[in-house]
Amino acid sequence: MAQPSASSCGPLARWSQHLGIFDFFKSSNNKTEKLAEKAPPIPKEVARWADKAADKRAQNYDRIEAIAALADLGTVEAVAALLKRFNFVMDPSITDQEEKQIAFDGICEVGKDALEPVRAYVKKAESVGWPMKIAKKLLSEEEYVGELLVWLKPWDTEYAKFTDPKVQMLAALEELKDPRVRPAITDYLYDVNETARFHAVGATLFQAEAESIDKLVEIFCDEESVRIRARVCDGFISRGWVVPEAMRVDFKKSIPSDFTLDAEGLIRRK
């Protein structure tokens, strides 16, 4: 019987067979290196101040000098560096607020060009309070609503370790009336996070759209949170909304003790 040749099963052959895999990894590494090469370098005038501005352990006067210097530059790259100051809180609170206000003012001076680094920052931020202030300052209300809805879209309704950005955005939408809001936040009425649901209900009620009635009654009947059910009741009262007749029996089972439902389907406070 003919023996397999060294060329078909020896070490050299096995090495040759796997060469394609090595080429793949080499190719991937080359692509990564090329992408890194294409990334624009941080301008020297920004790099000089960026680390100090974002260093919580730095001396206050050093950090505020760096923040002010970046604000004076007025560039998009400086905006990206200034945004990092919003990553932490420090004592005394008056100093914390002062530094963040300087960063905020410097970012806003750049105008709408600042929005691109703001959007990139929001994708990873654990709090979006200051980015929302920036967007609100730079945009019309209509544009601002659209911006918030874009930021909110990646957030799902499942458990997450950090939910502050989602909650902050839903809370902001409680004060903004726009036809795009209700359909965009409907899923958050079922969020696993009670606070997110609370603000989603508030934002839905603020739109004052009668199309919300059935959905709000539906979630009301399954809602465990008393404060959310009370919020629905108060919202219906202030708008004079009527609970649909077919849903009244289930609604009565969940109504908080401070409220009653009359024969016409109107909710009243006791």
Backbone bond lengths (Angstrom), bond angles and torsions (degrees), N, CA, C in turn:
res aa  C-N    CA-C-N  psi(-1)  N-CA   C-N-CA  omega(-1)  CA-C   N-CA-C  phi
1 M - - - 1.475 - - 1.521 109.03 -
2 A 1.258 113.09 134.11 1.468 116.98 -178.78 1.518 109.75 -69.39
3 Q 1.327 115.58 135.56 1.460 121.28 179.27 1.520 109.62 -85.21
4 P 1.349 115.77 146.09 1.474 117.68 175.98 1.507 109.57 -59.18
5 S 1.274 115.50 139.84 1.456 120.06 -179.42 1.515 109.95 -77.37
6 A 1.326 114.45 156.02 1.464 120.24 178.71 1.516 110.95 -60.04
7 S 1.341 114.99 -28.21 1.461 118.24 -176.32 1.514 112.15 -71.17
8 S 1.388 116.94 -19.71 1.462 118.99 -176.42 1.518 113.64 -98.25
9 C 1.360 118.70 -23.46 1.462 117.85 -175.53 1.518 113.43 -138.97
10 G 1.309 118.92 1.76 1.452 120.42 -179.49 1.510 112.86 -77.24
11 P 1.324 117.57 175.91 1.467 122.08 179.91 1.518 113.13 -55.63
12 L 1.321 114.87 -38.88 1.455 117.81 -179.43 1.519 111.14 -64.32
13 A 1.365 115.81 -39.82 1.459 119.79 -179.77 1.514 110.69 -66.37
14 R 1.357 116.47 -44.78 1.461 119.79 -179.76 1.525 110.79 -61.70
15 W 1.322 116.26 -40.65 1.466 121.07 177.40 1.522 110.42 -60.42
16 S 1.352 115.75 -41.24 1.458 120.39 -179.01 1.523 110.75 -65.40
17 Q 1.390 116.12 -38.63 1.452 120.37 -178.75 1.528 111.63 -65.04
18 H 1.323 116.44 -33.32 1.452 120.66 -178.26 1.526 112.90 -89.51
19 L 1.302 116.34 -4.01 1.450 120.03 -177.87 1.527 111.69 -58.34
20 G 1.346 113.81 -36.03 1.466 117.94 179.64 1.515 112.04 -61.13
21 I 1.348 116.97 -37.60 1.467 121.19 178.79 1.510 110.26 -64.65
22 F 1.371 114.56 -44.82 1.460 118.83 178.97 1.523 110.77 -61.41
23 D 1.314 115.76 -38.53 1.455 119.94 178.59 1.528 110.76 -62.91
24 F 1.371 115.04 -36.85 1.456 119.05 179.79 1.524 111.13 -62.25
25 F 1.356 115.39 -49.08 1.458 119.39 -179.85 1.523 111.16 -63.87
26 K 1.330 115.30 -39.00 1.457 119.17 178.71 1.522 109.98 -62.40
27 S 1.362 114.79 -41.38 1.455 119.87 179.43 1.521 110.90 -63.93
28 S 1.368 115.77 -42.35 1.460 120.17 179.93 1.518 110.75 -62.71
29 N 1.339 114.90 -42.78 1.466 118.95 179.47 1.517 111.38 -62.73
30 N 1.333 114.25 -39.68 1.461 118.41 179.40 1.515 111.49 -63.35
31 K 1.370 115.90 -39.32 1.460 120.20 178.87 1.522 110.61 -63.42
32 T 1.357 115.42 -42.84 1.466 120.01 179.34 1.514 110.73 -61.67
33 E 1.349 114.59 -42.44 1.460 119.04 -179.65 1.524 110.93 -64.58
34 K 1.339 115.86 -38.06 1.459 119.46 -179.53 1.519 111.04 -67.34
35 L 1.363 115.76 -39.66 1.452 119.41 178.03 1.517 110.74 -63.18
36 A 1.348 115.18 -41.06 1.461 119.78 179.05 1.520 110.54 -63.78
37 E 1.334 114.40 -37.13 1.461 118.32 -179.93 1.526 111.32 -66.03
38 K 1.355 115.32 -32.99 1.456 119.61 -177.08 1.520 112.40 -78.27
39 A 1.346 117.74 -21.69 1.466 120.21 -179.70 1.518 109.40 -61.33
40 P 1.322 116.22 127.21 1.469 118.74 -177.26 1.522 110.92 -64.96
41 P 1.301 117.85 134.80 1.469 120.60 178.58 1.524 110.57 -68.91
42 I 1.320 115.54 150.30 1.455 120.00 176.97 1.526 108.52 -70.46
43 P 1.306 117.03 126.80 1.473 119.09 179.39 1.531 110.62 -55.91
44 K 1.314 115.43 145.09 1.466 119.99 -176.41 1.517 112.70 -58.00
45 E 1.334 116.14 -37.96 1.465 118.69 -177.68 1.532 111.68 -67.61
46 V 1.359 116.58 -25.95 1.471 120.98 175.85 1.521 110.30 -81.31
47 A 1.335 115.12 -46.13 1.465 120.22 -179.18 1.522 111.75 -58.79
48 R 1.318 116.55 -31.83 1.465 121.02 -179.34 1.527 112.16 -59.19
49 W 1.354 116.38 -33.21 1.466 120.44 -173.62 1.528 114.69 -111.89
50 A 1.328 117.22 -16.65 1.470 121.20 -169.24 1.529 113.35 -59.20
51 D 1.321 117.39 -48.94 1.474 120.13 -176.40 1.523 111.36 -63.68
52 K 1.309 116.52 -42.99 1.468 120.50 -178.01 1.527 111.15 -65.83
53 A 1.322 116.83 -38.21 1.465 120.65 -179.14 1.520 112.05 -65.34
54 A 1.327 116.66 -28.47 1.469 121.18 -176.99 1.522 113.04 -102.05
55 D 1.340 116.89 9.75 1.465 121.22 -175.85 1.532 110.56 -97.70
56 K 1.319 116.14 108.05 1.460 120.86 -179.53 1.527 112.04 -64.50
57 R 1.324 116.27 -27.00 1.472 120.09 -176.50 1.527 112.97 -86.41
58 A 1.309 116.93 -5.97 1.467 120.18 -179.79 1.529 110.24 -69.43
59 Q 1.319 115.94 158.30 1.451 120.21 174.00 1.537 109.18 -63.68
60 N 1.320 114.98 142.89 1.468 118.88 -176.38 1.518 112.55 -54.61
61 Y 1.321 116.83 -45.16 1.465 119.30 -176.31 1.526 111.45 -68.16
62 D 1.360 117.38 -31.23 1.468 119.83 176.72 1.524 110.60 -69.57
63 R 1.324 114.84 -43.21 1.467 118.98 -177.68 1.519 111.15 -67.21
64 I 1.319 117.50 -43.86 1.464 119.99 -178.61 1.529 110.93 -67.41
65 E 1.332 117.10 -31.82 1.462 120.13 175.00 1.528 110.04 -63.87
66 A 1.325 115.74 -42.43 1.462 120.15 -179.83 1.528 111.03 -65.99
67 I 1.334 116.66 -42.29 1.466 120.54 179.17 1.521 110.49 -62.46
68 A 1.317 116.20 -44.33 1.470 120.32 179.51 1.522 111.53 -64.18
69 A 1.327 116.65 -37.80 1.468 120.43 179.71 1.527 110.53 -65.90
70 L 1.334 116.87 -42.03 1.467 120.60 177.99 1.523 110.61 -65.52
71 A 1.333 116.13 -40.45 1.465 119.84 178.66 1.523 111.01 -61.75
72 D 1.308 116.70 -37.36 1.462 120.68 -179.74 1.527 112.43 -68.74
73 L 1.343 116.62 -27.28 1.465 119.54 -179.27 1.524 111.42 -64.26
74 G 1.338 116.23 -40.19 1.459 120.08 175.59 1.514 114.77 65.64
75 T 1.329 117.89 34.85 1.463 121.49 179.90 1.525 110.46 -114.94
76 V 1.321 116.24 163.47 1.467 121.56 177.61 1.528 110.18 -62.70
77 E 1.316 116.63 -38.82 1.467 120.63 179.00 1.531 110.78 -64.53
78 A 1.318 116.26 -36.90 1.459 120.49 176.96 1.527 110.80 -67.03
79 V 1.322 116.54 -35.42 1.468 120.88 176.82 1.526 110.46 -59.62
80 A 1.332 116.83 -46.45 1.463 121.07 179.88 1.529 110.90 -58.59
81 A 1.318 116.56 -37.55 1.465 120.93 178.98 1.523 111.02 -72.66
82 L 1.310 117.82 -40.72 1.460 121.86 -179.27 1.525 112.18 -65.31
83 L 1.321 117.00 -34.79 1.465 120.76 -178.85 1.530 112.16 -59.17
84 K 1.316 116.58 -28.75 1.463 119.96 -178.55 1.531 112.20 -66.94
85 R 1.333 116.77 -18.80 1.467 119.18 177.29 1.534 111.32 -67.23
86 F 1.317 116.97 -20.35 1.462 120.50 179.81 1.528 112.58 -81.98
87 N 1.334 116.45 0.94 1.465 120.03 -177.11 1.523 113.90 -77.95
88 F 1.323 117.96 -13.76 1.465 119.09 -175.07 1.518 111.51 -144.45
89 V 1.329 113.50 159.26 1.467 122.06 176.63 1.514 107.49 -116.66
90 M 1.305 116.99 144.30 1.459 119.45 -179.30 1.527 110.87 -142.31
91 D 1.312 115.06 163.29 1.463 122.20 175.33 1.523 109.93 -100.30
92 P 1.322 118.35 148.31 1.465 125.71 -4.61 1.523 112.04 -73.64
93 S 1.319 115.91 154.20 1.462 120.49 -175.32 1.525 112.48 -62.38
94 I 1.333 117.09 -30.57 1.459 119.74 179.97 1.525 111.44 -65.18
95 T 1.341 115.60 -35.92 1.468 119.94 176.85 1.520 110.13 -70.78
96 D 1.336 116.24 -42.01 1.461 121.52 177.91 1.524 110.17 -56.83
97 Q 1.310 116.45 -46.73 1.459 121.26 -179.28 1.523 111.30 -65.95
98 E 1.319 116.61 -40.36 1.464 120.61 -179.34 1.526 110.92 -62.43
99 E 1.332 116.40 -46.24 1.465 120.21 -179.39 1.527 110.97 -63.29
100 K 1.312 116.30 -43.21 1.460 119.74 -178.81 1.525 111.16 -68.23
101 Q 1.306 116.95 -33.47 1.463 119.76 177.99 1.526 110.87 -67.06
102 I 1.334 117.14 -39.31 1.473 120.62 177.47 1.531 109.49 -63.68
103 A 1.337 116.12 -42.71 1.467 120.21 177.98 1.526 110.36 -63.18
104 F 1.319 116.46 -44.92 1.462 121.83 178.89 1.530 111.38 -58.45
105 D 1.317 116.39 -49.23 1.470 120.78 -178.85 1.529 110.98 -62.19
106 G 1.342 115.62 -40.70 1.459 119.25 179.87 1.519 112.30 -65.14
107 I 1.328 115.78 -39.33 1.469 120.26 178.77 1.523 110.64 -66.27
108 C 1.313 116.37 -45.66 1.467 120.13 -178.11 1.522 112.47 -64.72
109 E 1.329 117.02 -29.38 1.463 120.79 177.98 1.524 111.80 -62.72
110 V 1.310 116.79 -25.35 1.476 120.95 179.92 1.524 110.25 -72.26
111 G 1.315 117.43 -23.64 1.458 120.53 179.69 1.522 112.09 84.58
112 K 1.325 116.56 -159.13 1.461 121.29 -174.23 1.529 113.42 -64.43
113 D 1.323 117.20 -19.13 1.468 119.28 175.64 1.534 110.71 -61.48
114 A 1.321 116.81 -22.08 1.472 120.97 -179.68 1.522 112.10 -71.80
115 L 1.324 117.65 -16.53 1.463 120.25 -173.79 1.518 113.01 -66.61
116 E 1.323 117.28 -31.66 1.473 119.03 -178.26 1.526 111.50 -62.95
117 P 1.342 119.86 -51.64 1.460 118.46 175.76 1.532 112.75 -65.41
118 V 1.323 117.71 -29.37 1.468 120.13 176.07 1.523 109.90 -63.27
119 R 1.307 117.23 -44.31 1.472 121.00 179.26 1.529 111.12 -62.10
120 A 1.306 115.87 -41.78 1.475 119.55 178.32 1.526 110.30 -63.97
121 Y 1.315 116.79 -39.13 1.460 121.84 179.56 1.529 111.16 -64.96
122 V 1.333 116.76 -43.16 1.462 122.42 -177.13 1.522 111.86 -60.49
123 K 1.308 118.06 -32.92 1.465 121.66 -178.03 1.529 112.79 -61.76
124 K 1.340 117.07 -24.28 1.461 120.68 -177.20 1.526 113.04 -118.38
125 A 1.316 117.58 -5.76 1.462 121.38 -173.43 1.527 112.05 -72.28
126 E 1.326 115.91 147.72 1.460 121.88 175.47 1.523 111.01 -94.07
127 S 1.317 116.71 -5.73 1.455 122.65 174.61 1.523 107.74 -151.07
128 V 1.328 116.31 138.45 1.472 119.39 -177.18 1.528 111.89 -122.44
129 G 1.322 116.51 21.32 1.460 120.01 -179.92 1.511 113.14 -58.25
130 W 1.319 117.16 -50.31 1.465 120.74 -179.53 1.533 112.15 -71.33
131 P 1.327 119.95 -42.24 1.466 118.73 174.89 1.532 112.55 -57.77
132 M 1.329 117.39 -36.90 1.463 119.55 177.43 1.527 110.86 -64.82
133 K 1.340 116.58 -39.52 1.463 120.09 177.23 1.525 111.01 -62.46
134 I 1.328 115.13 -39.80 1.465 119.84 179.23 1.529 110.55 -63.56
135 A 1.330 116.08 -48.81 1.465 120.51 -179.51 1.524 111.09 -61.73
136 K 1.332 116.41 -40.21 1.466 120.42 -179.95 1.525 111.21 -64.85
137 K 1.329 115.91 -35.49 1.466 121.24 179.22 1.529 111.37 -69.93
138 L 1.323 116.54 -37.99 1.464 120.89 -171.99 1.523 114.07 -88.70
139 L 1.334 117.20 -18.61 1.460 120.58 -171.47 1.527 111.95 -117.80
140 S 1.313 115.15 157.75 1.456 120.06 169.58 1.532 107.81 -69.36
141 E 1.321 117.56 165.86 1.469 119.25 -179.11 1.525 111.14 -61.10
142 E 1.317 117.44 -41.31 1.465 120.79 179.39 1.534 110.54 -61.42
143 E 1.324 116.00 -44.18 1.465 120.24 178.89 1.526 110.69 -66.73
144 Y 1.316 116.03 -38.34 1.459 120.95 -179.22 1.524 111.30 -63.38
145 V 1.324 117.31 -43.08 1.469 120.51 176.92 1.522 109.92 -59.73
146 G 1.311 116.22 -46.20 1.462 119.63 179.11 1.517 112.12 -60.31
147 E 1.333 116.29 -39.96 1.460 120.88 179.20 1.528 110.85 -63.83
148 L 1.328 116.96 -45.86 1.464 120.55 179.25 1.526 111.56 -60.81
149 L 1.315 116.40 -40.87 1.467 119.51 -178.54 1.527 111.00 -67.31
150 V 1.318 116.94 -33.11 1.473 119.90 174.93 1.529 109.79 -66.67
151 W 1.313 117.52 -43.56 1.469 121.16 178.76 1.529 111.40 -64.08
152 L 1.326 115.91 -36.07 1.461 120.73 -176.12 1.529 112.91 -75.22
153 K 1.299 116.74 -30.00 1.477 121.70 -170.71 1.531 114.56 -53.43
154 P 1.342 120.87 -40.18 1.476 119.34 -178.30 1.529 113.92 -68.59
155 W 1.319 118.03 -15.30 1.457 120.62 -177.23 1.528 110.48 -79.89
156 D 1.336 116.13 127.93 1.458 119.05 176.87 1.530 109.66 -95.37
157 T 1.322 116.19 -171.00 1.465 120.56 -175.21 1.524 112.25 -105.03
158 E 1.323 116.71 8.87 1.460 120.99 -178.65 1.524 111.05 -89.06
159 Y 1.330 114.65 176.82 1.460 120.00 -178.95 1.526 110.29 -64.31
160 A 1.312 115.97 139.02 1.459 122.28 174.10 1.517 107.99 -143.18
161 K 1.313 116.31 145.83 1.458 120.90 -178.54 1.524 111.06 -63.50
162 F 1.327 115.60 -42.18 1.461 120.84 179.35 1.524 108.94 -115.98
163 T 1.301 116.27 118.03 1.466 120.47 -179.21 1.530 112.43 -119.72
164 D 1.330 117.29 1.94 1.464 119.82 -176.47 1.526 113.43 -54.30
165 P 1.348 119.38 -45.78 1.472 117.83 -179.22 1.523 112.64 -59.27
166 K 1.324 116.86 -44.11 1.467 119.93 179.75 1.526 110.64 -61.80
167 V 1.315 116.80 -45.88 1.462 121.37 -179.83 1.526 110.83 -63.26
168 Q 1.325 116.98 -42.24 1.465 120.40 179.55 1.524 111.59 -62.18
169 M 1.316 116.89 -40.91 1.462 120.01 -179.15 1.527 111.43 -69.28
170 L 1.332 117.00 -41.56 1.463 119.98 177.77 1.527 110.84 -64.05
171 A 1.336 116.17 -38.75 1.469 120.15 177.84 1.530 110.84 -63.96
172 A 1.321 116.71 -40.23 1.473 120.62 179.04 1.530 110.71 -63.39
173 L 1.319 117.01 -35.32 1.461 120.98 -178.50 1.525 112.34 -71.63
174 E 1.331 117.44 -12.36 1.470 120.60 175.72 1.527 111.57 -67.44
175 E 1.316 117.00 -15.81 1.464 120.76 -177.45 1.525 111.65 -115.01
176 L 1.325 116.38 15.80 1.461 120.27 -177.00 1.531 109.50 -129.90
177 K 1.306 115.65 120.17 1.461 120.65 -178.73 1.522 109.38 -101.28
178 D 1.328 115.02 121.42 1.462 119.77 -176.79 1.528 107.50 -161.77
179 P 1.316 119.08 137.98 1.474 120.94 -177.48 1.523 114.07 -63.12
180 R 1.322 117.46 -15.31 1.472 119.59 179.14 1.519 113.02 -81.33
181 V 1.322 116.75 -16.69 1.464 119.87 -171.68 1.519 112.53 -70.13
182 R 1.318 117.94 -53.07 1.468 120.20 -173.12 1.525 113.15 -55.41
183 P 1.330 119.88 -52.10 1.469 118.32 179.69 1.522 113.29 -64.81
184 A 1.337 116.70 -27.55 1.472 120.12 -176.95 1.526 112.26 -75.44
185 I 1.341 117.22 -25.32 1.465 119.11 -174.44 1.521 113.88 -110.53
186 T 1.314 118.30 3.81 1.468 120.84 -177.44 1.521 112.54 -54.98
187 D 1.323 117.39 -42.23 1.472 120.04 -178.63 1.523 112.30 -61.17
188 Y 1.333 117.07 -29.44 1.464 120.16 -177.24 1.535 112.41 -74.78
189 L 1.328 116.78 -9.00 1.463 120.06 171.71 1.526 110.61 -67.12
190 Y 1.336 115.98 -17.15 1.465 121.64 -179.89 1.527 111.59 -111.79
191 D 1.302 117.01 14.60 1.465 121.24 -176.84 1.526 111.02 -60.28
192 V 1.329 117.23 146.47 1.464 120.26 178.17 1.523 111.31 -70.36
193 N 1.318 116.62 -20.59 1.456 121.46 179.85 1.529 109.28 -87.38
194 E 1.334 116.75 120.73 1.465 121.45 -176.00 1.515 112.14 -62.17
195 T 1.332 117.36 -39.80 1.458 120.50 -179.52 1.523 111.36 -66.22
196 A 1.323 116.16 -37.66 1.467 119.46 176.49 1.529 109.97 -63.66
197 R 1.325 117.39 -42.89 1.466 120.12 177.95 1.532 111.05 -62.20
198 F 1.329 116.12 -41.59 1.465 121.29 -179.65 1.527 110.67 -57.09
199 H 1.327 116.75 -47.20 1.466 119.88 -178.89 1.531 111.88 -74.79
200 A 1.317 117.43 -30.66 1.468 120.07 175.89 1.525 110.10 -64.56
201 V 1.332 116.74 -39.91 1.467 120.69 175.55 1.526 110.13 -63.62
202 G 1.342 116.39 -44.31 1.461 120.16 179.29 1.515 112.44 -60.69
203 A 1.335 115.94 -43.61 1.467 120.38 -179.86 1.525 111.05 -67.32
204 T 1.322 116.53 -36.57 1.468 120.81 178.15 1.521 110.45 -66.52
205 L 1.322 116.91 -44.86 1.467 120.96 178.61 1.528 111.13 -62.85
206 F 1.327 117.12 -37.66 1.463 120.67 -176.60 1.530 111.27 -62.91
207 Q 1.322 116.37 -27.55 1.467 119.15 179.35 1.531 111.44 -69.63
208 A 1.349 116.14 -21.31 1.477 122.02 177.00 1.522 112.30 53.30
209 E 1.327 116.06 40.88 1.456 120.99 179.76 1.525 109.05 -102.72
210 A 1.325 116.43 123.36 1.461 120.97 -177.29 1.530 112.51 -59.48
211 E 1.326 116.14 -21.69 1.477 119.56 178.08 1.531 111.54 -63.18
212 S 1.324 117.08 -15.64 1.464 121.18 -179.14 1.525 112.74 -79.71
213 I 1.324 117.62 -17.07 1.465 120.78 -169.51 1.524 112.81 -55.81
214 D 1.325 117.68 -54.50 1.468 120.13 -176.78 1.524 111.85 -60.46
215 K 1.325 116.05 -42.32 1.466 120.12 -178.59 1.526 110.88 -65.05
216 L 1.325 117.39 -42.78 1.461 120.89 -179.33 1.534 111.10 -66.64
217 V 1.323 117.21 -38.47 1.469 119.72 176.96 1.527 110.02 -66.87
218 E 1.301 116.06 -39.04 1.473 120.88 179.18 1.522 111.36 -60.26
219 I 1.329 117.42 -49.08 1.469 119.33 -179.09 1.529 110.89 -71.65
220 F 1.341 116.49 -30.40 1.467 121.38 178.08 1.526 110.69 -58.49
221 C 1.314 116.65 -43.64 1.473 121.39 -175.03 1.527 112.44 -68.28
222 D 1.330 117.42 -20.45 1.472 121.39 179.66 1.524 112.58 -107.64
223 E 1.327 117.46 -2.02 1.459 121.38 -172.75 1.534 111.91 -80.39
224 E 1.343 115.96 130.46 1.461 121.19 177.94 1.525 112.30 -85.40
225 S 1.308 117.20 -27.43 1.463 121.73 -175.78 1.533 111.22 -74.48
226 V 1.336 115.88 120.74 1.465 120.68 -179.88 1.524 110.57 -66.35
227 R 1.342 116.71 -38.43 1.473 117.81 -177.03 1.522 111.52 -68.24
228 I 1.325 117.45 -30.09 1.463 119.71 176.90 1.520 110.15 -71.50
229 R 1.330 117.06 -43.00 1.462 119.82 177.90 1.530 110.97 -63.44
230 A 1.336 116.44 -38.52 1.464 120.08 177.18 1.522 110.62 -64.88
231 R 1.335 116.22 -36.15 1.471 119.76 179.96 1.524 110.67 -67.31
232 V 1.305 116.63 -39.35 1.463 119.99 176.28 1.523 109.49 -61.89
233 C 1.325 116.66 -45.67 1.466 120.37 -179.67 1.525 111.34 -59.90
234 D 1.323 116.77 -48.06 1.467 120.07 179.32 1.526 111.12 -61.34
235 G 1.331 116.10 -38.06 1.463 119.82 178.87 1.522 112.46 -65.05
236 F 1.316 116.03 -40.87 1.471 119.94 178.24 1.524 110.28 -66.28
237 I 1.340 117.04 -40.90 1.465 120.93 -179.75 1.528 110.68 -61.95
238 S 1.331 116.81 -48.19 1.467 120.42 -176.33 1.526 112.40 -66.36
239 R 1.310 117.11 -24.26 1.464 120.41 -179.09 1.526 112.92 -102.13
240 G 1.329 116.91 -4.87 1.462 120.35 -179.99 1.516 112.82 68.84
241 W 1.330 116.28 24.88 1.462 120.19 -178.84 1.531 111.04 -75.79
242 V 1.316 114.90 147.18 1.465 122.46 -179.51 1.529 109.91 -106.53
243 V 1.332 116.29 134.80 1.463 120.56 175.54 1.527 107.63 -72.35
244 P 1.337 118.19 126.56 1.468 120.41 -179.67 1.530 111.52 -54.57
245 E 1.317 115.91 140.05 1.466 121.08 -174.17 1.520 112.58 -56.02
246 A 1.312 118.01 -41.31 1.457 121.53 -177.38 1.531 112.68 -66.98
247 M 1.333 117.52 -15.23 1.465 121.09 -175.93 1.533 112.62 -108.55
248 R 1.309 117.66 1.70 1.466 120.94 -171.92 1.526 113.52 -70.21
249 V 1.309 117.17 -37.07 1.470 119.82 -179.25 1.522 110.18 -61.40
250 D 1.321 117.08 -48.77 1.468 120.67 179.18 1.524 110.77 -67.33
251 F 1.330 117.02 -35.26 1.459 120.43 -179.77 1.527 110.55 -62.86
252 K 1.324 116.92 -43.18 1.463 121.41 -178.92 1.532 111.83 -61.08
253 K 1.331 116.18 -32.38 1.463 120.34 -178.81 1.526 111.76 -65.84
254 S 1.334 116.39 -25.17 1.472 120.87 -174.70 1.524 113.40 -109.01
255 I 1.322 117.90 -2.72 1.462 119.39 -173.34 1.534 111.01 -68.78
256 P 1.336 118.00 132.27 1.466 120.74 178.98 1.524 111.61 -61.61
257 S 1.312 116.07 158.10 1.471 121.47 -173.96 1.530 113.21 -64.70
258 D 1.334 118.05 -19.54 1.470 121.26 -179.47 1.527 113.01 -80.25
259 F 1.329 116.94 -3.90 1.460 120.28 -173.98 1.527 110.99 -127.27
260 T 1.335 115.18 159.42 1.461 121.67 172.21 1.531 108.40 -133.99
261 L 1.309 115.14 160.95 1.467 121.34 176.93 1.515 107.31 -120.66
262 D 1.337 117.03 120.30 1.468 118.71 -176.74 1.529 111.22 -85.59
263 A 1.304 115.55 179.09 1.464 121.39 -174.40 1.516 112.89 -64.78
264 E 1.325 116.63 -24.10 1.483 120.05 179.29 1.519 112.92 -87.65
265 G 1.341 116.92 -1.64 1.449 120.09 179.25 1.514 113.87 89.70
266 L 1.339 117.27 10.90 1.463 120.91 177.19 1.533 110.19 -90.31
267 I 1.325 115.35 137.02 1.461 120.96 178.28 1.524 108.40 -88.50
268 R 1.328 115.71 138.90 1.463 120.51 178.49 1.524 109.55 -134.93
269 R 1.314 114.54 148.41 1.473 119.71 172.79 1.526 108.60 -81.16
270 K 1.329 114.99 142.62 1.471 119.01 178.79 1.524 109.56 -73.17
